[in-house]
Amino acid sequence: SPIGDIRGDIQAAQIATAVFNSQGAKATMSDMLLRWQRDPDEEGADPFAGLEAALTAATQ
């Protein structure tokens, strides 16, 4: 596609937003749009930071 794959993501977000809002939810397109990259402030965050503690607590 000459515009890129982002166009399909935007169209899907628009449809999802319309469906949510038709059912009374307060959704925006930015809420529904897929984010394929992390935010810059999340770069240093460890996604498994609490995993060891959770597994330890589950085994006791």
PDBQT receptor file of N, H, CA, C and O in Angstrom, charges set to zero:
ATOM      1  N   SER A   1       0.836  -1.179   0.000  1.00  0.00    +0.000 N 
ATOM      2  CA  SER A   1       0.000   0.000   0.000  1.00  0.00    +0.000 C 
ATOM      3  C   SER A   1       0.883   1.245   0.000  1.00  0.00    +0.000 C 
ATOM      4  O   SER A   1       1.880   1.290   0.721  1.00  0.00    +0.000 OA
ATOM      5  N   PRO A   2       0.539   2.238  -0.784  1.00  0.00    +0.000 N 
ATOM      6  CA  PRO A   2       1.379   3.440  -0.837  1.00  0.00    +0.000 C 
ATOM      7  C   PRO A   2       1.369   4.242   0.462  1.00  0.00    +0.000 C 
ATOM      8  O   PRO A   2       2.310   4.986   0.737  1.00  0.00    +0.000 OA
ATOM      9  N   ILE A   3       0.331   4.100   1.248  1.00  0.00    +0.000 N 
ATOM     10  H   ILE A   3      -0.433   3.495   1.025  1.00  0.00    +0.000 HD
ATOM     11  CA  ILE A   3       0.248   4.844   2.509  1.00  0.00    +0.000 C 
ATOM     12  C   ILE A   3       0.902   4.066   3.634  1.00  0.00    +0.000 C 
ATOM     13  O   ILE A   3       1.391   4.661   4.595  1.00  0.00    +0.000 OA
ATOM     14  N   GLY A   4       0.918   2.774   3.531  1.00  0.00    +0.000 N 
ATOM     15  H   GLY A   4       0.521   2.291   2.751  1.00  0.00    +0.000 HD
ATOM     16  CA  GLY A   4       1.535   1.951   4.561  1.00  0.00    +0.000 C 
ATOM     17  C   GLY A   4       0.500   1.178   5.354  1.00  0.00    +0.000 C 
ATOM     18  O   GLY A   4      -0.706   1.376   5.210  1.00  0.00    +0.000 OA
ATOM     19  N   ASP A   5       1.006   0.295   6.188  1.00  0.00    +0.000 N 
ATOM     20  H   ASP A   5       1.986   0.134   6.305  1.00  0.00    +0.000 HD
ATOM     21  CA  ASP A   5       0.122  -0.548   6.992  1.00  0.00    +0.000 C 
ATOM     22  C   ASP A   5      -0.572   0.218   8.106  1.00  0.00    +0.000 C 
ATOM     23  O   ASP A   5      -1.562  -0.258   8.662  1.00  0.00    +0.000 OA
ATOM     24  N   ILE A   6      -0.069   1.387   8.436  1.00  0.00    +0.000 N 
ATOM     25  H   ILE A   6       0.736   1.774   7.984  1.00  0.00    +0.000 HD
ATOM     26  CA  ILE A   6      -0.684   2.185   9.503  1.00  0.00    +0.000 C 
ATOM     27  C   ILE A   6      -2.125   2.546   9.149  1.00  0.00    +0.000 C 
ATOM     28  O   ILE A   6      -2.951   2.743  10.040  1.00  0.00    +0.000 OA
ATOM     29  N   ARG A   7      -2.430   2.634   7.855  1.00  0.00    +0.000 N 
ATOM     30  H   ARG A   7      -1.758   2.474   7.131  1.00  0.00    +0.000 HD
ATOM     31  CA  ARG A   7      -3.785   2.984   7.439  1.00  0.00    +0.000 C 
ATOM     32  C   ARG A   7      -4.794   1.950   7.928  1.00  0.00    +0.000 C 
ATOM     33  O   ARG A   7      -5.872   2.312   8.398  1.00  0.00    +0.000 OA
ATOM     34  N   GLY A   8      -4.457   0.675   7.823  1.00  0.00    +0.000 N 
ATOM     35  H   GLY A   8      -3.581   0.380   7.442  1.00  0.00    +0.000 HD
ATOM     36  CA  GLY A   8      -5.345  -0.379   8.308  1.00  0.00    +0.000 C 
ATOM     37  C   GLY A   8      -5.526  -0.323   9.809  1.00  0.00    +0.000 C 
ATOM     38  O   GLY A   8      -6.619  -0.571  10.319  1.00  0.00    +0.000 OA
ATOM     39  N   ASP A   9      -4.452   0.004  10.523  1.00  0.00    +0.000 N 
ATOM     40  H   ASP A   9      -3.565   0.206  10.110  1.00  0.00    +0.000 HD
ATOM     41  CA  ASP A   9      -4.550   0.138  11.979  1.00  0.00    +0.000 C 
ATOM     42  C   ASP A   9      -5.470   1.292  12.354  1.00  0.00    +0.000 C 
ATOM     43  O   ASP A   9      -6.253   1.188  13.299  1.00  0.00    +0.000 OA
ATOM     44  N   ILE A  10      -5.373   2.386  11.614  1.00  0.00    +0.000 N 
ATOM     45  H   ILE A  10      -4.738   2.470  10.847  1.00  0.00    +0.000 HD
ATOM     46  CA  ILE A  10      -6.231   3.550  11.895  1.00  0.00    +0.000 C 
ATOM     47  C   ILE A  10      -7.688   3.218  11.594  1.00  0.00    +0.000 C 
ATOM     48  O   ILE A  10      -8.579   3.598  12.354  1.00  0.00    +0.000 OA
ATOM     49  N   GLN A  11      -7.937   2.516  10.497  1.00  0.00    +0.000 N 
ATOM     50  H   GLN A  11      -7.214   2.207   9.879  1.00  0.00    +0.000 HD
ATOM     51  CA  GLN A  11      -9.312   2.133  10.165  1.00  0.00    +0.000 C 
ATOM     52  C   GLN A  11      -9.897   1.188  11.214  1.00  0.00    +0.000 C 
ATOM     53  O   GLN A  11     -11.059   1.325  11.594  1.00  0.00    +0.000 OA
ATOM     54  N   ALA A  12      -9.101   0.240  11.676  1.00  0.00    +0.000 N 
ATOM     55  H   ALA A  12      -8.156   0.129  11.367  1.00  0.00    +0.000 HD
ATOM     56  CA  ALA A  12      -9.569  -0.682  12.711  1.00  0.00    +0.000 C 
ATOM     57  C   ALA A  12      -9.848   0.060  14.013  1.00  0.00    +0.000 C 
ATOM     58  O   ALA A  12     -10.823  -0.238  14.702  1.00  0.00    +0.000 OA
ATOM     59  N   ALA A  13      -8.998   1.022  14.351  1.00  0.00    +0.000 N 
ATOM     60  H   ALA A  13      -8.206   1.264  13.791  1.00  0.00    +0.000 HD
ATOM     61  CA  ALA A  13      -9.210   1.817  15.563  1.00  0.00    +0.000 C 
ATOM     62  C   ALA A  13     -10.484   2.644  15.450  1.00  0.00    +0.000 C 
ATOM     63  O   ALA A  13     -11.209   2.811  16.431  1.00  0.00    +0.000 OA
ATOM     64  N   GLN A  14     -10.757   3.159  14.263  1.00  0.00    +0.000 N 
ATOM     65  H   GLN A  14     -10.168   3.024  13.466  1.00  0.00    +0.000 HD
ATOM     66  CA  GLN A  14     -11.968   3.952  14.054  1.00  0.00    +0.000 C 
ATOM     67  C   GLN A  14     -13.216   3.087  14.236  1.00  0.00    +0.000 C 
ATOM     68  O   GLN A  14     -14.186   3.522  14.857  1.00  0.00    +0.000 OA
ATOM     69  N   ILE A  15     -13.196   1.884  13.708  1.00  0.00    +0.000 N 
ATOM     70  H   ILE A  15     -12.408   1.531  13.204  1.00  0.00    +0.000 HD
ATOM     71  CA  ILE A  15     -14.339   0.975  13.851  1.00  0.00    +0.000 C 
ATOM     72  C   ILE A  15     -14.514   0.556  15.305  1.00  0.00    +0.000 C 
ATOM     73  O   ILE A  15     -15.632   0.552  15.820  1.00  0.00    +0.000 OA
ATOM     74  N   ALA A  16     -13.416   0.203  15.970  1.00  0.00    +0.000 N 
ATOM     75  H   ALA A  16     -12.507   0.206  15.551  1.00  0.00    +0.000 HD
ATOM     76  CA  ALA A  16     -13.497  -0.205  17.375  1.00  0.00    +0.000 C 
ATOM     77  C   ALA A  16     -14.015   0.937  18.242  1.00  0.00    +0.000 C 
ATOM     78  O   ALA A  16     -14.808   0.713  19.156  1.00  0.00    +0.000 OA
ATOM     79  N   THR A  17     -13.570   2.154  17.961  1.00  0.00    +0.000 N 
ATOM     80  H   THR A  17     -12.925   2.335  17.219  1.00  0.00    +0.000 HD
ATOM     81  CA  THR A  17     -14.040   3.316  18.716  1.00  0.00    +0.000 C 
ATOM     82  C   THR A  17     -15.533   3.516  18.515  1.00  0.00    +0.000 C 
ATOM     83  O   THR A  17     -16.255   3.802  19.471  1.00  0.00    +0.000 OA
ATOM     84  N   ALA A  18     -16.001   3.369  17.284  1.00  0.00    +0.000 N 
ATOM     85  H   ALA A  18     -15.415   3.137  16.508  1.00  0.00    +0.000 HD
ATOM     86  CA  ALA A  18     -17.427   3.529  17.005  1.00  0.00    +0.000 C 
ATOM     87  C   ALA A  18     -18.254   2.478  17.735  1.00  0.00    +0.000 C 
ATOM     88  O   ALA A  18     -19.321   2.787  18.266  1.00  0.00    +0.000 OA
ATOM     89  N   VAL A  19     -17.772   1.242  17.764  1.00  0.00    +0.000 N 
ATOM     90  H   VAL A  19     -16.906   0.991  17.332  1.00  0.00    +0.000 HD
ATOM     91  CA  VAL A  19     -18.496   0.166  18.450  1.00  0.00    +0.000 C 
ATOM     92  C   VAL A  19     -18.560   0.434  19.950  1.00  0.00    +0.000 C 
ATOM     93  O   VAL A  19     -19.626   0.332  20.556  1.00  0.00    +0.000 OA
ATOM     94  N   PHE A  20     -17.422   0.776  20.547  1.00  0.00    +0.000 N 
ATOM     95  H   PHE A  20     -16.556   0.859  20.055  1.00  0.00    +0.000 HD
ATOM     96  CA  PHE A  20     -17.403   1.057  21.986  1.00  0.00    +0.000 C 
ATOM     97  C   PHE A  20     -18.313   2.233  22.323  1.00  0.00    +0.000 C 
ATOM     98  O   PHE A  20     -19.092   2.160  23.274  1.00  0.00    +0.000 OA
ATOM     99  N   ASN A  21     -18.220   3.317  21.551  1.00  0.00    +0.000 N 
ATOM    100  H   ASN A  21     -17.587   3.375  20.779  1.00  0.00    +0.000 HD
ATOM    101  CA  ASN A  21     -19.029   4.498  21.836  1.00  0.00    +0.000 C 
ATOM    102  C   ASN A  21     -20.513   4.243  21.604  1.00  0.00    +0.000 C 
ATOM    103  O   ASN A  21     -21.348   4.842  22.282  1.00  0.00    +0.000 OA
ATOM    104  N   SER A  22     -20.863   3.367  20.660  1.00  0.00    +0.000 N 
ATOM    105  H   SER A  22     -20.185   2.881  20.108  1.00  0.00    +0.000 HD
ATOM    106  CA  SER A  22     -22.277   3.066  20.425  1.00  0.00    +0.000 C 
ATOM    107  C   SER A  22     -22.890   2.304  21.595  1.00  0.00    +0.000 C 
ATOM    108  O   SER A  22     -24.107   2.311  21.777  1.00  0.00    +0.000 OA
ATOM    109  N   GLN A  23     -22.042   1.647  22.388  1.00  0.00    +0.000 N 
ATOM    110  H   GLN A  23     -21.053   1.641  22.239  1.00  0.00    +0.000 HD
ATOM    111  CA  GLN A  23     -22.516   0.902  23.548  1.00  0.00    +0.000 C 
ATOM    112  C   GLN A  23     -22.417   1.711  24.841  1.00  0.00    +0.000 C 
ATOM    113  O   GLN A  23     -22.649   1.182  25.928  1.00  0.00    +0.000 OA
ATOM    114  N   GLY A  24     -22.070   2.999  24.719  1.00  0.00    +0.000 N 
ATOM    115  H   GLY A  24     -21.881   3.428  23.836  1.00  0.00    +0.000 HD
ATOM    116  CA  GLY A  24     -22.048   3.872  25.882  1.00  0.00    +0.000 C 
ATOM    117  C   GLY A  24     -20.695   4.051  26.531  1.00  0.00    +0.000 C 
ATOM    118  O   GLY A  24     -20.592   4.751  27.539  1.00  0.00    +0.000 OA
ATOM    119  N   ALA A  25     -19.656   3.446  25.991  1.00  0.00    +0.000 N 
ATOM    120  H   ALA A  25     -19.740   2.878  25.172  1.00  0.00    +0.000 HD
ATOM    121  CA  ALA A  25     -18.310   3.613  26.563  1.00  0.00    +0.000 C 
ATOM    122  C   ALA A  25     -17.720   4.940  26.106  1.00  0.00    +0.000 C 
ATOM    123  O   ALA A  25     -18.187   5.541  25.138  1.00  0.00    +0.000 OA
ATOM    124  N   LYS A  26     -16.714   5.378  26.798  1.00  0.00    +0.000 N 
ATOM    125  H   LYS A  26     -16.335   4.891  27.585  1.00  0.00    +0.000 HD
ATOM    126  CA  LYS A  26     -16.010   6.609  26.435  1.00  0.00    +0.000 C 
ATOM    127  C   LYS A  26     -14.655   6.220  25.855  1.00  0.00    +0.000 C 
ATOM    128  O   LYS A  26     -13.655   6.216  26.573  1.00  0.00    +0.000 OA
ATOM    129  N   ALA A  27     -14.611   5.899  24.579  1.00  0.00    +0.000 N 
ATOM    130  H   ALA A  27     -15.424   5.903  23.995  1.00  0.00    +0.000 HD
ATOM    131  CA  ALA A  27     -13.370   5.473  23.932  1.00  0.00    +0.000 C 
ATOM    132  C   ALA A  27     -12.921   6.529  22.933  1.00  0.00    +0.000 C 
ATOM    133  O   ALA A  27     -13.739   7.210  22.314  1.00  0.00    +0.000 OA
ATOM    134  N   THR A  28     -11.617   6.650  22.789  1.00  0.00    +0.000 N 
ATOM    135  H   THR A  28     -10.952   6.097  23.292  1.00  0.00    +0.000 HD
ATOM    136  CA  THR A  28     -11.050   7.536  21.777  1.00  0.00    +0.000 C 
ATOM    137  C   THR A  28     -10.236   6.694  20.807  1.00  0.00    +0.000 C 
ATOM    138  O   THR A  28      -9.873   5.556  21.104  1.00  0.00    +0.000 OA
ATOM    139  N   MET A  29      -9.959   7.263  19.657  1.00  0.00    +0.000 N 
ATOM    140  H   MET A  29     -10.254   8.188  19.415  1.00  0.00    +0.000 HD
ATOM    141  CA  MET A  29      -9.159   6.522  18.680  1.00  0.00    +0.000 C 
ATOM    142  C   MET A  29      -7.760   6.257  19.205  1.00  0.00    +0.000 C 
ATOM    143  O   MET A  29      -7.177   5.215  18.906  1.00  0.00    +0.000 OA
ATOM    144  N   SER A  30      -7.213   7.175  19.977  1.00  0.00    +0.000 N 
ATOM    145  H   SER A  30      -7.686   8.022  20.220  1.00  0.00    +0.000 HD
ATOM    146  CA  SER A  30      -5.869   6.940  20.518  1.00  0.00    +0.000 C 
ATOM    147  C   SER A  30      -5.876   5.795  21.528  1.00  0.00    +0.000 C 
ATOM    148  O   SER A  30      -4.860   5.121  21.698  1.00  0.00    +0.000 OA
ATOM    149  N   ASP A  31      -7.006   5.563  22.201  1.00  0.00    +0.000 N 
ATOM    150  H   ASP A  31      -7.831   6.111  22.063  1.00  0.00    +0.000 HD
ATOM    151  CA  ASP A  31      -7.120   4.408  23.102  1.00  0.00    +0.000 C 
ATOM    152  C   ASP A  31      -7.127   3.096  22.318  1.00  0.00    +0.000 C 
ATOM    153  O   ASP A  31      -6.577   2.095  22.779  1.00  0.00    +0.000 OA
ATOM    154  N   MET A  32      -7.738   3.095  21.153  1.00  0.00    +0.000 N 
ATOM    155  H   MET A  32      -8.185   3.908  20.779  1.00  0.00    +0.000 HD
ATOM    156  CA  MET A  32      -7.913   1.878  20.372  1.00  0.00    +0.000 C 
ATOM    157  C   MET A  32      -6.765   1.597  19.406  1.00  0.00    +0.000 C 
ATOM    158  O   MET A  32      -6.615   0.466  18.944  1.00  0.00    +0.000 OA
ATOM    159  N   LEU A  33      -5.964   2.592  19.099  1.00  0.00    +0.000 N 
ATOM    160  H   LEU A  33      -6.085   3.511  19.475  1.00  0.00    +0.000 HD
ATOM    161  CA  LEU A  33      -4.895   2.422  18.112  1.00  0.00    +0.000 C 
ATOM    162  C   LEU A  33      -3.785   1.545  18.664  1.00  0.00    +0.000 C 
ATOM    163  O   LEU A  33      -3.291   1.777  19.767  1.00  0.00    +0.000 OA
ATOM    164  N   LEU A  34      -3.394   0.537  17.894  1.00  0.00    +0.000 N 
ATOM    165  H   LEU A  34      -3.795   0.348  16.997  1.00  0.00    +0.000 HD
ATOM    166  CA  LEU A  34      -2.312  -0.354  18.310  1.00  0.00    +0.000 C 
ATOM    167  C   LEU A  34      -1.004   0.415  18.411  1.00  0.00    +0.000 C 
ATOM    168  O   LEU A  34      -0.698   1.262  17.572  1.00  0.00    +0.000 OA
ATOM    169  N   ARG A  35      -0.248   0.110  19.440  1.00  0.00    +0.000 N 
ATOM    170  H   ARG A  35      -0.497  -0.578  20.122  1.00  0.00    +0.000 HD
ATOM    171  CA  ARG A  35       1.068   0.729  19.615  1.00  0.00    +0.000 C 
ATOM    172  C   ARG A  35       2.115  -0.365  19.449  1.00  0.00    +0.000 C 
ATOM    173  O   ARG A  35       2.266  -1.223  20.318  1.00  0.00    +0.000 OA
ATOM    174  N   TRP A  36       2.830  -0.332  18.344  1.00  0.00    +0.000 N 
ATOM    175  H   TRP A  36       2.707   0.365  17.638  1.00  0.00    +0.000 HD
ATOM    176  CA  TRP A  36       3.807  -1.368  18.040  1.00  0.00    +0.000 C 
ATOM    177  C   TRP A  36       5.149  -1.099  18.686  1.00  0.00    +0.000 C 
ATOM    178  O   TRP A  36       5.963  -2.012  18.818  1.00  0.00    +0.000 OA
ATOM    179  N   GLN A  37       5.397   0.142  19.092  1.00  0.00    +0.000 N 
ATOM    180  H   GLN A  37       4.735   0.884  18.985  1.00  0.00    +0.000 HD
ATOM    181  CA  GLN A  37       6.658   0.491  19.737  1.00  0.00    +0.000 C 
ATOM    182  C   GLN A  37       6.370   0.976  21.140  1.00  0.00    +0.000 C 
ATOM    183  O   GLN A  37       5.306   1.524  21.426  1.00  0.00    +0.000 OA
ATOM    184  N   ARG A  38       7.344   0.761  22.008  1.00  0.00    +0.000 N 
ATOM    185  H   ARG A  38       8.209   0.315  21.775  1.00  0.00    +0.000 HD
ATOM    186  CA  ARG A  38       7.195   1.230  23.385  1.00  0.00    +0.000 C 
ATOM    187  C   ARG A  38       7.354   2.737  23.450  1.00  0.00    +0.000 C 
ATOM    188  O   ARG A  38       7.978   3.352  22.585  1.00  0.00    +0.000 OA
ATOM    189  N   ASP A  39       6.781   3.316  24.487  1.00  0.00    +0.000 N 
ATOM    190  H   ASP A  39       6.274   2.816  25.190  1.00  0.00    +0.000 HD
ATOM    191  CA  ASP A  39       6.997   4.729  24.755  1.00  0.00    +0.000 C 
ATOM    192  C   ASP A  39       8.438   4.926  25.196  1.00  0.00    +0.000 C 
ATOM    193  O   ASP A  39       9.015   4.033  25.816  1.00  0.00    +0.000 OA
ATOM    194  N   PRO A  40       9.031   6.073  24.892  1.00  0.00    +0.000 N 
ATOM    195  CA  PRO A  40      10.431   6.304  25.285  1.00  0.00    +0.000 C 
ATOM    196  C   PRO A  40      10.674   6.209  26.787  1.00  0.00    +0.000 C 
ATOM    197  O   PRO A  40      11.761   5.808  27.204  1.00  0.00    +0.000 OA
ATOM    198  N   ASP A  41       9.692   6.567  27.608  1.00  0.00    +0.000 N 
ATOM    199  H   ASP A  41       8.809   6.893  27.269  1.00  0.00    +0.000 HD
ATOM    200  CA  ASP A  41       9.887   6.512  29.056  1.00  0.00    +0.000 C 
ATOM    201  C   ASP A  41       9.804   5.083  29.597  1.00  0.00    +0.000 C 
ATOM    202  O   ASP A  41      10.175   4.843  30.745  1.00  0.00    +0.000 OA
ATOM    203  N   GLU A  42       9.324   4.131  28.791  1.00  0.00    +0.000 N 
ATOM    204  H   GLU A  42       9.022   4.326  27.858  1.00  0.00    +0.000 HD
ATOM    205  CA  GLU A  42       9.244   2.734  29.211  1.00  0.00    +0.000 C 
ATOM    206  C   GLU A  42      10.454   1.921  28.764  1.00  0.00    +0.000 C 
ATOM    207  O   GLU A  42      10.520   0.726  29.050  1.00  0.00    +0.000 OA
ATOM    208  N   GLU A  43      11.396   2.524  28.082  1.00  0.00    +0.000 N 
ATOM    209  H   GLU A  43      11.341   3.495  27.850  1.00  0.00    +0.000 HD
ATOM    210  CA  GLU A  43      12.542   1.795  27.544  1.00  0.00    +0.000 C 
ATOM    211  C   GLU A  43      13.324   1.069  28.623  1.00  0.00    +0.000 C 
ATOM    212  O   GLU A  43      13.728  -0.077  28.426  1.00  0.00    +0.000 OA
ATOM    213  N   GLY A  44      13.546   1.722  29.770  1.00  0.00    +0.000 N 
ATOM    214  H   GLY A  44      13.218   2.652  29.930  1.00  0.00    +0.000 HD
ATOM    215  CA  GLY A  44      14.358   1.115  30.808  1.00  0.00    +0.000 C 
ATOM    216  C   GLY A  44      13.593   0.197  31.743  1.00  0.00    +0.000 C 
ATOM    217  O   GLY A  44      14.196  -0.474  32.581  1.00  0.00    +0.000 OA
ATOM    218  N   ALA A  45      12.293   0.156  31.615  1.00  0.00    +0.000 N 
ATOM    219  H   ALA A  45      11.803   0.701  30.934  1.00  0.00    +0.000 HD
ATOM    220  CA  ALA A  45      11.476  -0.648  32.521  1.00  0.00    +0.000 C 
ATOM    221  C   ALA A  45      11.650  -2.135  32.221  1.00  0.00    +0.000 C 
ATOM    222  O   ALA A  45      11.640  -2.556  31.064  1.00  0.00    +0.000 OA
ATOM    223  N   ASP A  46      11.808  -2.912  33.274  1.00  0.00    +0.000 N 
ATOM    224  H   ASP A  46      11.816  -2.570  34.214  1.00  0.00    +0.000 HD
ATOM    225  CA  ASP A  46      11.955  -4.358  33.134  1.00  0.00    +0.000 C 
ATOM    226  C   ASP A  46      10.565  -4.995  33.167  1.00  0.00    +0.000 C 
ATOM    227  O   ASP A  46       9.875  -4.892  34.182  1.00  0.00    +0.000 OA
ATOM    228  N   PRO A  47      10.137  -5.649  32.087  1.00  0.00    +0.000 N 
ATOM    229  CA  PRO A  47       8.787  -6.216  32.073  1.00  0.00    +0.000 C 
ATOM    230  C   PRO A  47       8.619  -7.398  33.024  1.00  0.00    +0.000 C 
ATOM    231  O   PRO A  47       7.490  -7.785  33.326  1.00  0.00    +0.000 OA
ATOM    232  N   PHE A  48       9.727  -7.981  33.502  1.00  0.00    +0.000 N 
ATOM    233  H   PHE A  48      10.644  -7.667  33.256  1.00  0.00    +0.000 HD
ATOM    234  CA  PHE A  48       9.663  -9.137  34.393  1.00  0.00    +0.000 C 
ATOM    235  C   PHE A  48      10.097  -8.790  35.812  1.00  0.00    +0.000 C 
ATOM    236  O   PHE A  48      10.505  -9.671  36.568  1.00  0.00    +0.000 OA
ATOM    237  N   ALA A  49      10.012  -7.524  36.175  1.00  0.00    +0.000 N 
ATOM    238  H   ALA A  49       9.680  -6.808  35.561  1.00  0.00    +0.000 HD
ATOM    239  CA  ALA A  49      10.520  -7.068  37.469  1.00  0.00    +0.000 C 
ATOM    240  C   ALA A  49       9.857  -7.797  38.642  1.00  0.00    +0.000 C 
ATOM    241  O   ALA A  49      10.552  -8.173  39.586  1.00  0.00    +0.000 OA
ATOM    242  N   GLY A  50       8.564  -8.002  38.612  1.00  0.00    +0.000 N 
ATOM    243  H   GLY A  50       8.000  -7.696  37.845  1.00  0.00    +0.000 HD
ATOM    244  CA  GLY A  50       7.878  -8.633  39.729  1.00  0.00    +0.000 C 
ATOM    245  C   GLY A  50       7.667 -10.128  39.578  1.00  0.00    +0.000 C 
ATOM    246  O   GLY A  50       7.026 -10.750  40.424  1.00  0.00    +0.000 OA
ATOM    247  N   LEU A  51       8.192 -10.708  38.522  1.00  0.00    +0.000 N 
ATOM    248  H   LEU A  51       8.713 -10.203  37.835  1.00  0.00    +0.000 HD
ATOM    249  CA  LEU A  51       7.946 -12.126  38.262  1.00  0.00    +0.000 C 
ATOM    250  C   LEU A  51       8.542 -13.030  39.330  1.00  0.00    +0.000 C 
ATOM    251  O   LEU A  51       7.876 -13.956  39.795  1.00  0.00    +0.000 OA
ATOM    252  N   GLU A  52       9.775 -12.779  39.723  1.00  0.00    +0.000 N 
ATOM    253  H   GLU A  52      10.315 -12.027  39.345  1.00  0.00    +0.000 HD
ATOM    254  CA  GLU A  52      10.426 -13.634  40.723  1.00  0.00    +0.000 C 
ATOM    255  C   GLU A  52       9.689 -13.582  42.054  1.00  0.00    +0.000 C 
ATOM    256  O   GLU A  52       9.494 -14.614  42.697  1.00  0.00    +0.000 OA
ATOM    257  N   ALA A  53       9.282 -12.395  42.470  1.00  0.00    +0.000 N 
ATOM    258  H   ALA A  53       9.441 -11.557  41.949  1.00  0.00    +0.000 HD
ATOM    259  CA  ALA A  53       8.555 -12.264  43.731  1.00  0.00    +0.000 C 
ATOM    260  C   ALA A  53       7.197 -12.970  43.659  1.00  0.00    +0.000 C 
ATOM    261  O   ALA A  53       6.773 -13.599  44.628  1.00  0.00    +0.000 OA
ATOM    262  N   ALA A  54       6.521 -12.867  42.520  1.00  0.00    +0.000 N 
ATOM    263  H   ALA A  54       6.865 -12.355  41.733  1.00  0.00    +0.000 HD
ATOM    264  CA  ALA A  54       5.218 -13.517  42.371  1.00  0.00    +0.000 C 
ATOM    265  C   ALA A  54       5.353 -15.037  42.396  1.00  0.00    +0.000 C 
ATOM    266  O   ALA A  54       4.540 -15.726  43.013  1.00  0.00    +0.000 OA
ATOM    267  N   LEU A  55       6.373 -15.554  41.729  1.00  0.00    +0.000 N 
ATOM    268  H   LEU A  55       7.033 -14.995  41.227  1.00  0.00    +0.000 HD
ATOM    269  CA  LEU A  55       6.573 -17.005  41.726  1.00  0.00    +0.000 C 
ATOM    270  C   LEU A  55       6.982 -17.517  43.103  1.00  0.00    +0.000 C 
ATOM    271  O   LEU A  55       6.560 -18.597  43.517  1.00  0.00    +0.000 OA
ATOM    272  N   THR A  56       7.795 -16.753  43.805  1.00  0.00    +0.000 N 
ATOM    273  H   THR A  56       8.138 -15.876  43.468  1.00  0.00    +0.000 HD
ATOM    274  CA  THR A  56       8.199 -17.140  45.154  1.00  0.00    +0.000 C 
ATOM    275  C   THR A  56       6.992 -17.163  46.083  1.00  0.00    +0.000 C 
ATOM    276  O   THR A  56       6.835 -18.092  46.875  1.00  0.00    +0.000 OA
ATOM    277  N   ALA A  57       6.141 -16.150  45.991  1.00  0.00    +0.000 N 
ATOM    278  H   ALA A  57       6.268 -15.395  45.347  1.00  0.00    +0.000 HD
ATOM    279  CA  ALA A  57       4.950 -16.093  46.834  1.00  0.00    +0.000 C 
ATOM    280  C   ALA A  57       3.981 -17.227  46.498  1.00  0.00    +0.000 C 
ATOM    281  O   ALA A  57       3.302 -17.744  47.385  1.00  0.00    +0.000 OA
ATOM    282  N   ALA A  58       3.914 -17.610  45.238  1.00  0.00    +0.000 N 
ATOM    283  H   ALA A  58       4.466 -17.189  44.518  1.00  0.00    +0.000 HD
ATOM    284  CA  ALA A  58       2.994 -18.669  44.826  1.00  0.00    +0.000 C 
ATOM    285  C   ALA A  58       3.436 -20.042  45.317  1.00  0.00    +0.000 C 
ATOM    286  O   ALA A  58       2.604 -20.927  45.517  1.00  0.00    +0.000 OA
ATOM    287  N   THR A  59       4.732 -20.226  45.512  1.00  0.00    +0.000 N 
ATOM    288  H   THR A  59       5.408 -19.508  45.349  1.00  0.00    +0.000 HD
ATOM    289  CA  THR A  59       5.227 -21.539  45.937  1.00  0.00    +0.000 C 
ATOM    290  C   THR A  59       5.222 -21.708  47.446  1.00  0.00    +0.000 C 
ATOM    291  O   THR A  59       5.469 -22.811  47.934  1.00  0.00    +0.000 OA
ATOM    292  N   GLN A  60       4.954 -20.667  48.188  1.00  0.00    +0.000 N 
ATOM    293  H   GLN A  60       4.754 -19.771  47.792  1.00  0.00    +0.000 HD
ATOM    294  CA  GLN A  60       4.972 -20.763  49.658  1.00  0.00    +0.000 C 
ATOM    295  C   GLN A  60       3.602 -20.984  50.218  1.00  0.00    +0.000 C 
ATOM    296  O   GLN A  60       3.441 -21.087  51.434  1.00  0.00    +0.000 OA
TER     297      GLN A  60
